[in-house]
Amino acid sequence: MDRTTKSSLLWGVVGALSFLVLVQGYELLAARPIAATIKVGVALAVGVGATALTHTARGRLLGNESP
């Protein structure tokens, strides 16, 4: 697997897991639980979105690091 593809997929996983942690924190503080299907669906959407955005924006971001 190409390094850039692997990196994009890993950022997608990080995005999906971060969303699930955020939802878990919400459920600890709020009285209403969220259905598991909604959690999984939105987490998948966040993961796919983060993967696509990372893969698309990679070329723009590589030249913008400050020394």
Backbone as a chain_set.jsonl record, in Angstrom:
{"seq": "MDRTTKSSLLWGVVGALSFLVLVQGYELLAARPIAATIKVGVALAVGVGATALTHTARGRLLGNESP", "coords": {"N": [[0.85, -1.178, 0.0], [0.474, 2.228, -0.754], [2.3, 4.913, 0.795], [1.067, 7.418, 1.159], [-1.636, 6.843, 0.853], [-2.018, 5.074, 2.961], [-1.473, 6.786, 5.112], [-3.577, 8.634, 4.829], [-5.792, 6.959, 5.288], [-5.308, 6.246, 7.951], [-5.629, 8.738, 9.205], [-8.329, 9.025, 8.753], [-9.326, 6.997, 10.409], [-8.524, 8.017, 12.874], [-10.121, 10.328, 12.945], [-12.726, 9.189, 12.982], [-12.673, 7.706, 15.39], [-12.211, 9.776, 17.189], [-14.594, 11.186, 16.97], [-16.335, 9.268, 18.06], [-15.422, 9.203, 20.696], [-16.115, 11.781, 21.468], [-18.919, 11.582, 21.328], [-19.35, 9.693, 23.307], [-18.572, 11.127, 25.583], [-20.567, 13.073, 25.514], [-22.816, 11.484, 26.026], [-22.281, 10.706, 28.623], [-22.679, 13.053, 30.016], [-25.209, 13.982, 29.267], [-28.761, 13.321, 29.488], [-30.052, 11.863, 27.557], [-29.659, 8.982, 25.626], [-27.876, 8.063, 22.616], [-28.748, 6.397, 19.65], [-27.178, 3.355, 18.617], [-26.891, 2.799, 15.903], [-26.981, 5.305, 14.711], [-24.684, 6.461, 15.8], [-22.665, 4.812, 14.678], [-23.121, 5.212, 11.944], [-22.668, 8.009, 11.601], [-20.033, 8.13, 12.507], [-18.754, 6.597, 10.549], [-19.213, 8.277, 8.338], [-17.765, 10.549, 9.137], [-15.213, 9.415, 9.238], [-14.8, 8.674, 6.52], [-14.99, 11.196, 5.351], [-12.825, 12.55, 6.586], [-10.721, 10.998, 5.634], [-10.912, 11.45, 2.841], [-10.582, 14.244, 2.736], [-8.02, 14.545, 3.822], [-6.493, 13.145, 1.948], [-6.98, 14.675, -0.339], [-6.106, 17.276, 0.355], [-3.462, 16.954, 0.886], [-1.351, 17.614, -0.921], [-1.391, 20.403, -0.914], [-0.748, 21.017, 1.706], [1.803, 20.042, 2.244], [3.879, 21.784, 1.387], [3.702, 23.922, 3.086], [4.896, 24.021, 5.589], [6.375, 25.577, 8.376], [9.736, 26.637, 9.157]], "CA": [[0.0, 0.0, 0.0], [1.213, 3.486, -0.856], [2.414, 5.612, 2.078], [0.086, 8.501, 1.263], [-2.946, 6.218, 1.06], [-2.028, 4.554, 4.327], [-1.559, 7.934, 6.003], [-4.937, 9.165, 4.736], [-6.688, 6.021, 5.965], [-5.089, 6.354, 9.39], [-6.272, 9.975, 9.654], [-9.754, 8.736, 8.778], [-9.58, 6.227, 11.63], [-8.393, 8.958, 13.992], [-11.308, 11.169, 12.941], [-13.89, 8.409, 13.41], [-12.539, 7.396, 16.816], [-12.378, 11.027, 17.931], [-16.026, 11.447, 17.02], [-16.952, 8.339, 19.006], [-15.069, 9.67, 22.042], [-16.948, 12.952, 21.719], [-20.282, 11.113, 21.584], [-19.34, 9.032, 24.613], [-18.574, 12.202, 26.569], [-21.903, 13.662, 25.513], [-23.747, 10.568, 26.696], [-22.006, 10.719, 30.06], [-23.194, 14.29, 30.597], [-26.609, 14.222, 28.912], [-29.685, 12.289, 29.942], [-30.552, 11.098, 26.418], [-28.682, 8.177, 24.875], [-27.944, 8.114, 21.158], [-28.84, 5.051, 19.087], [-25.903, 2.834, 18.124], [-26.837, 2.901, 14.441], [-26.647, 6.695, 14.38], [-23.268, 6.637, 16.142], [-21.826, 4.128, 13.688], [-23.29, 5.882, 10.658], [-21.975, 9.303, 11.583], [-18.602, 7.854, 12.634], [-18.289, 6.201, 9.213], [-19.204, 9.473, 7.502], [-16.622, 11.367, 9.565], [-13.996, 8.721, 8.807], [-14.655, 8.807, 5.069], [-14.712, 12.607, 5.079], [-11.453, 12.862, 7.008], [-9.82, 10.325, 4.693], [-10.955, 12.155, 1.558], [-10.002, 15.579, 2.905], [-6.578, 14.39, 4.01], [-5.898, 12.735, 0.67], [-7.096, 15.783, -1.283], [-5.363, 18.458, 0.792], [-2.067, 16.603, 1.176], [-0.447, 18.374, -1.787], [-1.363, 21.804, -0.497], [-0.202, 21.173, 3.042], [3.203, 19.637, 2.362], [4.789, 22.896, 1.169], [3.383, 25.033, 3.971], [5.463, 23.897, 6.932], [7.32, 26.634, 8.729], [10.991, 26.031, 9.64]], "C": [[0.895, 1.24, 0.0], [1.21, 4.222, 0.491], [1.366, 6.705, 2.237], [-1.322, 7.952, 1.49], [-3.073, 5.7, 2.48], [-2.177, 5.686, 5.338], [-2.969, 8.525, 6.0], [-5.932, 8.266, 5.45], [-6.536, 6.095, 7.483], [-5.7, 7.637, 9.947], [-7.781, 9.817, 9.674], [-10.15, 7.961, 10.023], [-9.507, 7.134, 12.852], [-9.627, 9.859, 14.082], [-12.541, 10.437, 13.444], [-13.832, 8.097, 14.899], [-12.689, 8.644, 17.679], [-13.85, 11.4, 18.04], [-16.697, 10.534, 18.039], [-16.618, 8.706, 20.453], [-15.911, 10.883, 22.412], [-18.381, 12.546, 22.044], [-20.363, 10.439, 22.948], [-19.349, 10.08, 25.738], [-19.915, 12.886, 26.657], [-22.885, 12.778, 26.27], [-23.508, 10.5, 28.198], [-22.624, 11.941, 30.732], [-24.681, 14.519, 30.348], [-27.475, 13.052, 29.372], [-30.147, 11.385, 28.803], [-29.449, 10.27, 25.763], [-28.9, 8.329, 23.37], [-27.93, 6.683, 20.644], [-27.494, 4.63, 18.474], [-25.791, 2.957, 16.609], [-26.483, 4.316, 13.992], [-25.172, 6.953, 14.675], [-22.367, 6.045, 15.069], [-21.923, 4.82, 12.332], [-22.541, 7.201, 10.561], [-20.464, 9.098, 11.716], [-18.015, 7.409, 11.291], [-18.219, 7.399, 8.271], [-18.028, 10.383, 7.851], [-15.314, 10.732, 9.11], [-13.752, 8.85, 7.317], [-14.331, 10.249, 4.702], [-13.293, 13.006, 5.447], [-10.434, 12.222, 6.07], [-9.749, 11.083, 3.374], [-10.301, 13.528, 1.661], [-8.483, 15.506, 3.068], [-5.896, 14.047, 2.692], [-5.902, 13.879, -0.337], [-6.183, 16.943, -0.908], [-3.881, 18.184, 1.023], [-1.081, 17.425, 0.35], [-0.329, 19.832, -1.394], [-0.656, 21.992, 0.838], [1.29, 20.866, 3.145], [4.18, 20.788, 2.207], [4.612, 24.033, 2.139], [3.944, 24.903, 5.375], [6.433, 25.036, 7.192], [8.576, 25.994, 9.323], [11.119, 26.018, 11.128]], "O": [[1.928, 1.284, 0.667], [0.232, 4.158, 1.235], [0.833, 6.899, 3.33], [-2.106, 8.536, 2.238], [-4.109, 5.867, 3.124], [-2.922, 5.56, 6.309], [-3.495, 8.878, 7.056], [-6.822, 8.756, 6.144], [-7.524, 6.017, 8.213], [-6.238, 7.627, 11.055], [-8.452, 10.409, 10.519], [-11.188, 8.234, 10.625], [-10.333, 7.03, 13.758], [-10.122, 10.123, 15.178], [-13.314, 10.98, 14.232], [-14.841, 8.211, 15.595], [-13.235, 8.574, 18.78], [-14.3, 11.875, 19.083], [-17.546, 10.989, 18.807], [-17.453, 8.533, 21.341], [-16.369, 10.997, 23.549], [-18.991, 13.116, 22.949], [-21.351, 10.606, 23.663], [-20.061, 9.921, 26.729], [-20.362, 13.245, 27.746], [-23.69, 13.268, 27.062], [-24.441, 10.259, 28.963], [-23.043, 11.87, 31.887], [-25.342, 15.187, 31.143], [-26.985, 11.948, 29.611], [-30.586, 10.262, 29.048], [-28.41, 10.813, 25.387], [-29.99, 8.685, 22.923], [-27.181, 5.848, 21.15], [-26.777, 5.444, 17.893], [-24.701, 3.194, 16.088], [-25.769, 4.5, 13.006], [-24.485, 7.596, 13.881], [-21.426, 6.69, 14.607], [-20.914, 4.994, 11.649], [-21.867, 7.477, 9.569], [-19.692, 9.828, 11.093], [-16.902, 7.801, 10.938], [-17.272, 7.525, 7.494], [-17.373, 10.924, 6.961], [-14.41, 11.429, 8.65], [-12.626, 9.106, 6.89], [-13.491, 10.497, 3.837], [-12.633, 13.725, 4.695], [-9.411, 12.826, 5.749], [-8.663, 11.331, 2.85], [-9.55, 13.929, 0.772], [-7.755, 16.324, 2.505], [-4.845, 14.599, 2.366], [-4.95, 14.042, -1.099], [-5.547, 17.531, -1.783], [-3.125, 19.107, 1.328], [-0.072, 17.887, 0.883], [0.739, 20.427, -1.533], [-0.029, 23.027, 1.067], [1.967, 21.377, 4.037], [5.233, 20.773, 2.846], [5.316, 25.038, 2.028], [3.502, 25.617, 6.275], [7.218, 25.409, 6.32], [8.496, 24.925, 9.928], [12.122, 25.539, 11.657]]}, "num_chains": 1, "name": "protein.A"}
